[in-house]
Amino acid sequence: MLFNSFEFMLLFLPIAVIGYFLLQKVNENFAKLFLVGMSLYFYAYFEVKYLLLIGVSLFTNAFIGQQIIQKINQKTRKVFLIVGLVFNISLLGYFKYSDFFLDNINTLFGTDIPLLKLLLPLGISFITFQKIGFLVDCYKRELTNFNFIDFCLFVTFFPQLIAGPIVHHSKVLPQFQDESKRSPNIKNISKGLYIFGIGLTKKVVIADSLAQWADFGFSNVNQLSTTDAWVSSLAYTLQLYFDFSGYCDMAIGAALLFNIILPINFFSPYKSLSIQDFWRRWHMTLGRFFTQYVYIPLGGSRKGKIRTYLNLFTIFLISGIWHGAGWTFVIWGVLHGLAIVIHRLFKNLGGKMPKLIAWILTMGFVHVTWVFFRANSVEDALTMLNRMFNVNYLHIQTALIQFRPETLTGVSIMDNLIYSICNLFPFQVTGDHFNFQTILYLAIGIAIVLFTKNSIEKLESFHPKPIYAFALASMFILSLMYLNRVSSFLYFNF
């Protein structure tokens, strides 16, 4: 069940919200159990056989957490922590990385070990990090008490279950225990529907429209001209932006219906003026997790410059591996690790540059490295980059010279000009040159990314007014027109 599906928006979500607040009037724990049950149903809708997996994981982590809290002996507590970490990381490793390692073993040693071809449990990467953070905080005595129902709700709360944000128990559990949040709040419902509508529009109208060009290009890298390659890669850069930001908006919106405020996870990253700034804006909760549970334990910036650079590189290498089981993700992580180290060196040397140049360098790097993030293989990524930067693949046609606006009727001169410009490029999706739609969506995407307020900024200034109701209705109507092509969110694959 996807956020951008009829069954979620028209059935599941209303039932979950209404049922939760009705049961709050009867018993708080009944309401929480109901929401846990609905969240598990939401999870099982994708693959019911993994319901047992998440159930075992919940019981195991809750038990280990209680043992860590209750035990007095420090060595015993540490043993339980290590067992918990090994358990969670092993589960993630088995389901996500088994085939990657087996495939590389077969390649290196010429063996023929059959691949397991396991179906990756949805959300396992995000859930694993939440449970690790929970156990570590139990060990550090930052969490000294919890009950099983609250723990299950913290892990399974469906708005953030599949693709984040990676929530911290200290930010969510107190909200579910807050008596003031046990009744429907009209303002929160209004804000929730508003940002959910923005996210839905981003996903189904913009991201899924851009996907057709990105998917075609990355599936046919050997057929692309230079222009095709740039259009395809730019389409993916924008698709990923609107897909992920759309998901984050919808997650925040769905949670607000329950009076729960999820952490901000996305804040105009393509406006960044440095790679460090980019990672402060993109997948913000992932960055906070790595800082708190990896970077600082490794020594952070407390053990000299060389160690600092190594620690920074390490967390980005881990980030690449976390995102996917493939060498393309490893390379992507390595490149970002090197970039962040170079940026820190440049900054420590007092280096500065004009904002425009800083933005061009930052976004140029981000755009190029997204090629590895999206490509089906390292070979495809290198081919795509070769097509992008090798002038031998730059095909120039004569459509603009031959164009005569008066030969077309029913469209404006500007329409004719746009069609003519588009016909310069031999980019085909359905047998026709990519056309007005391509340019339109790329232009709209770039304009929104660079020149408008982001969803969080809009939400902060939101007040229930007729104009917002009209905007919300318009977004839903427009989105409904695109729902015949429902697709999953890109981050569901991670």
Number of C-alpha atoms within 10 A of each C-alpha: 16 16 23 25 18 15 12 16 15 10 11 16 19 13 13 19 16 13 15 23 20 15 18 18 12 10 11 17 13 16 20 22 17 18 24 22 18 21 22 21 17 23 23 17 13 14 14 13 11 16 17 11 12 20 12 12 18 17 14 14 23 22 14 20 27 19 17 27 20 13 14 10 9 10 10 13 21 15 12 20 23 15 13 23 21 13 17 21 14 14 17 21 17 13 16 23 20 16 20 17 15 17 16 13 14 14 11 9 8 9 12 11 11 10 13 12 11 12 10 18 22 20 19 22 26 23 25 21 22 20 25 21 20 23 26 20 21 23 22 13 12 13 16 14 11 14 9 13 14 20 20 23 22 25 25 24 21 24 23 25 24 26 24 25 24 27 26 21 19 13 14 19 17 12 17 19 13 10 11 11 15 20 14 17 15 12 15 19 17 21 24 25 22 27 26 29 24 24 28 29 27 26 32 25 20 23 28 24 20 28 18 17 25 25 17 17 27 24 13 12 22 14 14 25 25 21 21 27 29 21 24 26 26 22 25 27 25 23 26 23 23 26 27 25 27 28 30 27 29 28 26 27 29 27 22 23 24 24 23 20 18 22 17 17 23 24 20 21 23 21 17 21 20 21 25 16 15 20 18 20 20 21 21 19 20 20 19 16 18 19 17 14 15 17 21 14 11 19 13 19 16 10 11 10 14 11 15 20 19 17 24 24 22 20 21 23 21 17 21 24 20 19 18 18 18 19 16 25 26 21 18 24 26 21 20 24 25 18 20 21 21 14 16 19 14 12 11 10 9 8 10 9 9 8 12 10 11 16 18 15 15 21 21 11 16 19 19 19 21 19 24 25 25 20 22 14 16 17 13 20 22 15 17 30 20 18 23 23 14 12 12 11 17 17 14 11 12 12 15 15 9 9 16 13 16 9 7 12 9 7 9 12 14 10 14 20 16 17 21 21 17 20 20 19 22 18 25 15 13 9 7 10 16 21 19 17 14 18 16 11 18 19 12 11 22 14 11 14 18 13 9 12 13 17 20 17 12 15 16 9 7 15 13 13 9 9 10 15 14 10 14 20 14 14 20 17 13 15 21 17 11 16 16 11 11 15 14 15 20 14 16 18 16 18
